Amino acid sequence: MVEIIDYVMISTILFGIGIYGLVAKRSAIRMIFAIEIVANAANLNLVAFSRGLSNVQGQTFALFSIAIAAAEVAVGLGIIIIAYRLYKEIDVEEFKSLKG
């Protein structure tokens, strides 16, 4: 049978991949994917501990988290599309000129 520690280890690996994607890559699309990987790692932990403790609150919270992440991606992609239309590039380093 699969133990909670197995889910935690997979979640840790996913979290590490997501953080590496945020730190190493400069493309806005890749950064959005990295944020999604980090959110999925957190959701995996929520569901694993919810299942291990025989409690549905973690699973319910994970569903809300997935819905919020979907809305976040929609807004993020909209911002990226507008930035691409203005600057013809989606490199994050180029967006430093937007600081006020």
PATI-71552 format. One line per field, with one value per residue (C-alpha): residue number from 1; z, y negated, x; residue in three letters. Coordinates in steps of 0.001 Angstrom, whole numbers. Each point is the difference from the previous one (the first is absolute). Last residue first. Layout:
BEGIN
i NUM,...
up Z,...
north Y,...
east X,...
aa ala,...
***
This chain:
BEGIN
i 100,99,98,97,96,95,94,93,92,91,90,89,88,87,86,85,84,83,82,81,80,79,78,77,76,75,74,73,72,71,70,69,68,67,66,65,64,63,62,61,60,59,58,57,56,55,54,53,52,51,50,49,48,47,46,45,44,43,42,41,40,39,38,37,36,35,34,33,32,31,30,29,28,27,26,25,24,23,22,21,20,19,18,17,16,15,14,13,12,11,10,9,8,7,6,5,4,3,2,1
up -11342,-1277,-3607,-1262,1848,-2521,-2287,2538,-115,-3661,-1765,-3153,-2609,2586,-160,-1517,2124,3144,-873,-573,3239,2002,-1449,711,3626,382,-1391,2035,3201,-745,-412,3209,1887,-1218,949,3462,499,-860,2337,2852,-501,32,3167,1704,-896,3080,319,1435,-2718,-2731,1108,373,-3561,-1432,1545,-887,-3630,-37,1198,-2723,-2542,1057,-468,-3451,-892,1017,-2250,-2927,532,86,-3232,-1669,1338,-1405,2306,1156,2821,3169,-737,-1749,2823,2463,-1992,-282,3748,750,-2263,1765,3397,-1107,-1151,3400,1846,-1989,890,3643,148,-582,-3105,759
north -52758,3316,726,-387,3216,1851,649,2379,2115,871,61,-1885,-2092,-2850,-1207,3046,2300,-1914,324,3740,419,-1853,2204,3096,-1057,-674,3427,1672,-1587,1131,3576,-261,-1194,3011,2384,-1566,405,3692,350,-1562,2623,2759,-1380,-191,3583,1635,3580,-1125,1708,-1103,-3613,233,1231,-2428,-3062,1151,553,-3443,-1581,1775,-1068,-3632,285,1533,-2789,-2630,1692,-35,-3723,-540,1935,-2300,-3096,1088,-677,3517,907,-1223,723,3304,1084,-798,2130,2932,-148,-70,2991,1937,-927,1066,3347,430,-1034,2489,2796,-1130,378,3741,1989,3507
east 6750,1286,-1014,3579,834,-2174,2973,1548,-3159,513,-3356,949,-1820,-93,-3616,-1705,2118,-947,-3693,372,1969,-2653,-2725,2057,361,-3733,-900,2730,-1280,-3556,1211,2032,-3095,-1973,2824,212,-3735,316,3002,-2008,-2694,2592,1550,-3408,-884,1533,1156,3379,2017,-2406,110,3766,374,-2571,1611,3512,-992,-1604,3252,1972,-2622,452,3772,-507,-2440,2550,2551,-2422,-575,3770,393,-2518,1779,3353,2942,769,2375,-1709,-3646,686,2297,-2778,-2425,2394,636,-3715,-581,2758,-1422,-3486,1352,1691,-3165,-2065,2405,39,-3784,337,-942,-1165
aa gly,lys,leu,ser,lys,phe,glu,glu,val,asp,ile,glu,lys,tyr,leu,arg,tyr,ala,ile,ile,ile,ile,gly,leu,gly,val,ala,val,glu,ala,ala,ala,ile,ala,ile,ser,phe,leu,ala,phe,thr,gln,gly,gln,val,asn,ser,leu,gly,arg,ser,phe,ala,val,leu,asn,leu,asn,ala,ala,asn,ala,val,ile,glu,ile,ala,phe,ile,met,arg,ile,ala,ser,arg,lys,ala,val,leu,gly,tyr,ile,gly,ile,gly,phe,leu,ile,thr,ser,ile,met,val,tyr,asp,ile,ile,glu,val,met
***
